[in-house]
Amino acid sequence: MNFLTTARRIIIKIGSALLVDGHGAARREWLATLAGEVAAWRGKGREVLIVTSGAIGLGRELIGLSRQSVKRHLHMEEKQAAAAAGQPKLMQAWEEAFRPQGLAVAQVLLTLADTEDRRHHLTSRAALEELLRLGALPIVNENDVVSTEEIRIGDNDRLAARLAQMISADTLILLSDIDGLYSADPKSDPDALFIPEVKDITPEIEAMAGGANEAIASGGMRTKIMAAKIATGAGCRMAILRGFSGNPLRELEEKSARHTWFLPSTTPMAARKRWIAAHMRLRGILVIDDGAAKALNSGKSLLAAGVKSCEGEFESGDAVEVKGLSGVLLARGLIAYDSGEVKKILGCRSDEIEALLGYSGPAELIHRDNLVLAKGS
């Protein structure tokens, strides 16, 4: 089966070993080819986001931390400095690659908190959704300059998986220096068996993972298995394939190159609803009229016009209950405004929000993607 047939929102993760050559320079010819493939996918109506490594690899030479002069692993502070120097060069390389395709790129730097904190999660999701709506190509990287050893995601495989969870992507592609999962390290075991498809990440599958071998890279099969657990748990299929070929995305679509698929057992939206339900500590109550209740049950978002009252103190991103006029629980969801703002816009039309609050906020108090209907409602 070609799992790309139904792919509509795709994240492509690029490893450092693919993007940075042995002299600390970007592989511009490879990037240009990849940009052409991404543009072709965009032309088919697919949304694409790129998670990129390479800032540290490109920046270390600039500040005197070349691989030739520094044989040890870099300290955290050195990595932060190298990332700060290399991030502009990294984005320049991506901008130059996509310019001939007529695609604008947008830099997005995330930390672990942005993927796990509800408010940061919603803000980041909204910004990424708007970039996609406007036709820009998000180029995402971990914000190494401000991340610390305790909070940093640690590798972009897992960052890509967290991003898939955040934006309900249906496909994650890890372009790497390896072509998939084997029963053992094929470099040391000639009898290692290739695993083309994984439907369940068992302890046996996890035991097949090794570490990173390349000095320039931070991830290995172990982090890819961890990413697969996050991605498939979010309803997103994930592929691992070797990216050094001339046309890796075309080869994946044509199934002409070896690769491994990890398959989910649910859909992205169903998984998102479970994530919301699992992260709920309810902070307030909204009471809505019958018209709004009917709209929610038909799959629509909650607008201010249908809200009759607001109870409790909460902030944007907090979880609240939604009840009908009779007091029956209808739904739970993540609110886009704080309680003081909600009280100002109760019953108003969406086009009146800016005048009442002094800024143009979301049209929805709770977007349907951030809403879980109560059982029986």
C-alpha positions in Angstrom: 0.0 0.0 0.0 1.2 3.5 -0.8 0.6 5.4 2.4 1.2 8.8 0.7 -1.9 8.5 -1.3 -4.1 10.0 1.4 -1.4 12.3 2.9 -2.6 15.9 3.3 -0.5 17.4 6.0 3.2 16.2 6.0 6.1 17.0 8.2 9.6 16.3 6.7 12.5 16.1 9.1 16.0 16.7 7.8 19.0 15.3 9.7 22.2 17.3 10.1 24.2 14.7 8.2 22.1 15.3 5.2 22.2 19.1 5.4 25.7 19.9 6.4 28.8 18.6 4.6 32.1 17.6 6.2 33.5 21.2 5.9 30.6 22.8 7.8 28.8 24.1 4.8 25.2 23.5 3.6 24.6 21.0 0.9 22.9 23.5 -1.4 22.5 21.3 -4.4 20.8 18.6 -2.3 18.6 21.3 -0.8 17.6 22.6 -4.2 16.5 19.2 -5.3 14.5 18.6 -2.2 12.9 22.0 -2.6 11.7 21.0 -6.1 10.2 17.8 -4.7 8.4 19.7 -1.9 7.1 22.2 -4.4 5.7 19.4 -6.5 3.9 18.0 -3.4 2.5 21.4 -2.6 1.2 21.5 -6.2 -0.8 18.3 -5.4 -2.6 20.1 -2.6 -0.4 18.7 0.2 0.5 20.9 3.2 4.2 20.6 4.1 6.2 21.6 7.1 10.0 21.0 7.5 11.8 20.3 10.7 15.5 21.1 10.1 18.6 20.3 12.0 22.0 21.9 11.1 22.2 25.2 13.0 25.0 23.9 15.3 26.8 22.2 12.4 26.8 25.4 10.3 27.6 27.7 13.2 30.5 26.0 15.0 33.0 26.8 12.3 32.0 30.5 12.4 32.9 30.8 16.1 36.1 28.7 16.1 34.6 25.4 17.2 35.5 23.5 14.0 35.4 19.7 14.1 39.1 19.6 13.3 40.2 21.7 16.3 37.6 20.4 18.8 37.6 16.6 19.1 35.3 16.4 22.1 31.6 16.8 22.3 30.5 20.4 22.7 29.3 21.7 26.0 25.7 23.1 26.3 26.9 26.7 26.2 29.0 26.0 23.1 26.1 24.4 21.4 23.9 27.4 22.2 26.6 29.8 20.8 27.0 27.7 17.7 23.3 27.5 17.2 23.0 31.3 17.5 25.7 31.7 14.8 24.4 29.0 12.6 20.7 29.7 12.6 20.8 32.7 10.2 23.0 30.7 7.8 20.6 27.7 8.0 17.6 29.9 7.2 19.5 31.6 4.4 20.2 28.1 2.8 16.5 27.2 3.0 15.4 30.6 1.6 17.7 30.2 -1.3 16.6 26.7 -2.0 12.9 27.6 -2.1 13.2 31.0 -3.8 13.3 29.5 -7.4 10.1 27.5 -6.5 8.3 30.7 -5.6 7.8 29.6 -2.0 8.2 31.9 1.0 9.8 30.2 4.0 9.0 31.1 7.6 11.3 30.4 10.6 9.7 28.8 13.6 11.8 28.1 16.7 10.2 25.9 19.4 11.1 24.5 22.8 9.7 21.5 24.7 7.4 23.9 26.7 5.8 25.1 23.4 4.7 21.6 22.7 3.5 20.6 26.1 2.2 23.8 27.8 -1.5 24.3 26.8 -1.2 28.0 26.2 2.1 27.7 24.3 0.7 24.7 22.4 -2.4 26.6 21.2 -0.5 29.8 20.3 2.1 27.8 18.3 -0.6 25.7 16.6 -2.5 28.9 15.6 0.6 30.5 14.2 1.5 27.4 12.2 -2.1 27.0 10.9 -2.0 30.6 9.7 1.3 30.2 7.9 -0.1 27.2 6.1 -3.3 29.1 5.2 -1.2 31.9 3.8 0.9 29.5 1.7 4.1 29.9 3.5 6.4 27.0 4.2 7.2 26.7 8.0 10.9 25.8 8.7 10.9 24.5 12.3 13.9 24.0 14.5 14.5 23.6 18.2 15.4 26.9 19.9 18.8 25.7 21.0 19.9 29.2 22.1 17.4 29.3 25.0 16.9 25.6 25.7 18.7 24.0 28.6 19.8 20.4 29.2 16.8 19.9 31.5 14.1 21.2 29.2 15.4 20.8 25.6 13.8 18.2 23.4 17.2 17.0 22.6 16.9 15.9 19.0 14.7 16.9 16.1 13.2 13.5 15.5 11.2 13.9 18.7 10.6 17.6 17.9 9.1 16.6 14.6 6.9 14.0 16.3 5.7 16.6 18.9 5.0 19.0 16.0 2.9 16.3 14.3 0.9 15.9 17.5 0.5 19.7 17.8 -0.9 20.3 14.3 -2.6 17.0 13.7 -0.3 16.0 10.8 -1.2 12.7 9.1 2.4 11.9 7.9 5.9 12.3 9.3 8.9 11.6 7.1 12.4 11.3 8.7 15.1 11.7 6.1 18.2 10.3 7.5 21.5 8.6 6.8 19.8 5.2 7.3 17.2 3.5 5.2 14.9 2.1 7.8 14.6 -0.3 10.8 16.6 -3.5 11.0 16.5 -6.3 13.6 20.0 -5.4 14.5 22.7 -3.0 13.4 23.4 -4.0 9.8 26.9 -2.4 9.9 27.9 -5.0 12.5 25.5 -7.9 11.8 25.3 -9.1 8.2 22.3 -11.2 9.1 20.2 -8.3 10.3 16.7 -8.4 8.9 15.1 -5.3 7.3 11.7 -4.4 8.8 9.5 -2.6 6.1 6.4 -2.0 8.3 5.7 -1.7 12.0 2.1 -1.8 13.2 2.8 -2.0 16.9 5.9 -0.7 18.7 6.6 -3.6 21.0 9.5 -4.0 23.5 11.1 -6.2 20.8 10.9 -3.4 18.3 12.4 -0.9 20.8 15.2 -3.4 21.5 16.3 -3.2 17.8 17.2 0.5 18.2 20.8 1.6 18.4 22.5 5.0 19.0 23.9 7.7 16.8 27.2 7.0 15.0 27.8 10.3 13.1 29.7 12.9 15.1 27.7 15.7 13.4 24.3 14.1 14.3 22.6 13.9 17.7 19.9 11.3 16.9 20.0 7.6 16.1 17.5 4.8 15.7 16.7 5.0 19.4 15.3 8.5 19.1 13.5 7.5 15.9 11.7 4.8 17.7 10.8 7.3 20.4 9.5 9.7 17.7 7.5 6.9 16.2 5.7 6.2 19.5 4.8 9.9 19.8 3.7 10.2 16.2 1.6 7.0 15.9 0.1 7.8 19.3 -1.1 11.1 17.7 -2.6 9.2 14.8 0.3 10.1 12.4 2.1 7.5 10.2 5.9 7.8 10.2 8.5 6.8 7.6 12.2 6.4 7.9 14.3 6.5 4.7 17.8 7.3 3.5 17.9 10.9 2.2 21.2 11.0 0.4 19.6 10.0 -2.9 18.9 12.5 -5.6 15.1 12.4 -5.2 14.2 10.9 -1.8 10.6 12.0 -1.7 9.9 10.8 -5.2 11.5 7.5 -4.4 9.3 7.2 -1.3 6.2 7.9 -3.3 7.2 5.5 -6.0 8.4 2.9 -3.5 11.6 2.6 -5.4 13.8 2.9 -2.3 13.9 0.9 0.9 12.1 2.5 3.8 10.2 1.6 7.0 6.6 2.7 7.8 5.3 3.0 11.4 1.5 2.9 11.3 -1.0 4.4 13.8 -4.2 2.7 15.1 -6.2 5.9 15.1 -6.7 9.2 13.2 -4.9 12.5 14.0 -8.2 14.2 15.1 -9.3 11.4 17.3 -5.9 11.3 19.0 -6.0 15.1 19.5 -9.4 14.8 21.2 -7.9 12.2 23.6 -4.9 14.5 24.2 -7.2 17.4 25.1 -9.3 15.2 27.4 -6.2 13.9 29.1 -4.8 17.3 29.8 -7.9 18.9 31.2 -8.0 20.5 34.7 -11.2 22.5 34.4 -11.0 26.1 35.3 -14.4 27.5 34.5 -17.9 27.1 33.1 -19.6 28.6 30.0 -23.4 28.4 29.7 -24.7 28.5 26.1 -28.0 28.9 24.5 -29.9 26.2 22.5 -28.7 27.5 19.1 -25.0 27.2 20.2 -25.6 23.7 21.6 -27.1 22.6 18.3 -24.1 24.0 16.5 -21.6 22.2 18.8 -23.4 18.9 18.2 -23.2 19.4 14.4 -19.4 19.8 14.6 -19.0 23.5 14.7 -16.9 25.8 17.0 -18.2 27.8 19.9 -18.8 31.5 19.2 -19.3 34.3 21.7 -22.8 35.0 20.3 -24.2 31.8 21.8 -22.6 32.2 25.3 -25.0 33.4 28.0 -22.8 33.4 31.1 -19.2 32.7 32.3 -18.2 31.3 35.7 -14.7 31.0 37.2 -11.3 32.6 36.7 -9.3 31.2 33.8 -6.7 32.2 31.2 -6.4 31.6 27.5 -5.6 27.9 26.9 -7.2 26.7 30.1 -9.9 24.0 30.0 -13.5 24.9 30.7 -16.9 23.1 30.8 -19.6 24.0 28.4 -23.2 23.6 29.7 -26.6 24.1 28.3 -29.3 26.4 29.8 -30.6 23.4 31.8 -27.2 22.8 33.4 -26.5 19.7 31.4 -22.8 19.2 30.5 -22.4 19.5 26.7 -18.6 19.6 26.1 -15.2 20.5 27.5 -12.6 22.4 25.6 -9.6 24.8 25.6 -10.7 28.4 25.7 -9.0 31.0 23.4 -9.6 34.0 25.8 -9.2 34.6 29.5 -12.3 34.9 31.7 -12.2 38.8 31.9 -12.2 38.9 28.1 -15.0 36.4 27.7 -17.3 38.4 30.0 -16.7 41.5 27.8 -17.8 39.7 24.6 -20.6 37.5 25.8 -23.4 37.4 23.2 -21.5 39.5 20.7 -20.9 38.8 17.0 -17.4 37.7 16.0 -16.9 41.0 14.0 -17.5 43.0 17.2 -14.7 41.4 19.2 -12.0 43.8 18.1 -13.9 46.9 19.1 -14.8 45.4 22.5 -11.3 44.1 23.4 -9.1 46.5 21.5 -7.4 43.8 19.4 -8.4 41.3 16.8 -8.6 37.9 18.4 -9.9 34.5 17.2 -13.5 34.4 16.0 -14.1 31.2 18.1 -14.1 31.1 21.9 -13.4 27.4 21.5 -12.4 26.0 18.1 -14.0 22.7 17.2 -10.5 21.1 17.1 -10.1 22.0 20.8 -13.5 20.8 21.8 -14.6 17.4 23.2 -18.3 16.7 23.3 -19.6 15.1 26.4 -21.0 11.5 26.1 -24.6 11.5 25.3 -24.8 15.2 24.3 
